[in-house]
Amino acid sequence: MPAAIPRYVGDGFDDCPPGHRFGLYFPVWKVDWSLDTKGKGAALKQTLSLPTHAQETLAALRNRQSILLDTIPSNARLSIEAKSTAPFATGLGQEHPLENGFAFLNPYGLPYLPGSSIKGVLRRAAEELAGESIEADRKAWTQDAITALLGLESKDREKNHHRGALTFWDALPNPAKHSMGMEVMTPHHGGYYRGDATPHDAGQPNPIVFLVVPAGSVFSFHITCDTTRLSQELTTTWQDLMRAAFEHAFDWLGFGAKTAVGYGAMEMQAEHEQRAQPRAESIAPEDAPERESQRNQPEAEKWTGARLKFNRANKALTAEKDGKIATAIAPQGEALLATLPVEIRKKVESNQFVKVTAYLLNGRDLVRVEI
């Protein structure tokens, strides 16, 4: 089965990210360019895996979000990490030969959940909480808080509306086992729904395959807040309100498409509590003995064979292992880099990946590196 592209492009697309193979290079056409309706499942299987460079791009994008978030005051940011307990689908209404599309972030060809969709789910969660009859079940949500944080829009979308104080970033899921997944929906009584026949048990079901992010994938939700637009009370409570909204959304609503039948369900894994000041554990080379003691603390996590990279623009040092990222921002990043041998340091500074043993705290804070 060929893809509908010029012949000179070739047919070796194994190293393409899933979004490109699903869209640009989807191999589901016969030699005469008619649709191979029986080969849709086989074609979809070729689009699932994230090759190495796509994994690195995804890790870099997720790391960029974490670094940017760390530049924002702690009372004006919130980061929630969740793991999907069911497959996640989005963009099914987009046109595609499979009859069900999928939303990818271009030009990267990686799955994502738009910030606008996240805001919509959390608004609904907040409204449901605010409408609870028992005060304790409202989790302190009120209509005034919804308006201040999430904005107000009149029904005619023409008057009496304004933007809320919160900004929701796009979420970039880290697919479990570095691969997308396949699901099948089997509609019955197709003739009845088309208006061609009455429903009956002799009808033939029509299996339709579609693309998903599999269960067990990690989603990081980031929110920033313009606290200058809030009252003093909301400035101190908006993070607790949003935590409650996330918990309600995870338990009852879900994210993405087909949530009514269980897709998009998640559970909260950990909250990336942000520090009130920039990283207080900044170190210098002479602090190595103290850092050695900290490394040996029981809570320190060890990554063997992690890949190290230094960002000259923001002076951040990152270690990546199995799609996970640990970061030391400036000035700690430069200080950790200075502890490495000169020849290794030069390789890192010239943007060459170097494998090291990395030690981290809290699942994301890089505190020491060793060759």
ABEGO torsion letter per residue (X at the ends): XBBBBBAAAEABAAABBAAAAAAAABBABBAAGBBBAAAAAAAAAAAABBBAAAAAAAAAAAAAAAAAAAABBAAABBBBBBBBABBBBBGAABBBAAGBBBBBBOAAGBBBBBAAAAAAAAAAAAAAAAABABAAAAGGBBAAAAAAAAEBBBAAGABGBBBBABBBBBBBBBBBGGBBBBBBBBBBGAAAAAGABBBBAABBBBBBBBBBBBBGBBBBBBBBBBAAABBAAAAAAAAAAAAAAAAAAAAAAEBEBGAAAGBGBBBBABBBBBBABBBAABBBAAAAAAAAAAAABAABBBBBGBBBBBBAAAGBBBBBBGGBBBBBBOAAAAAAAAABBAAAAAAAAAGBBBBBBBBBBGGABBABBBX
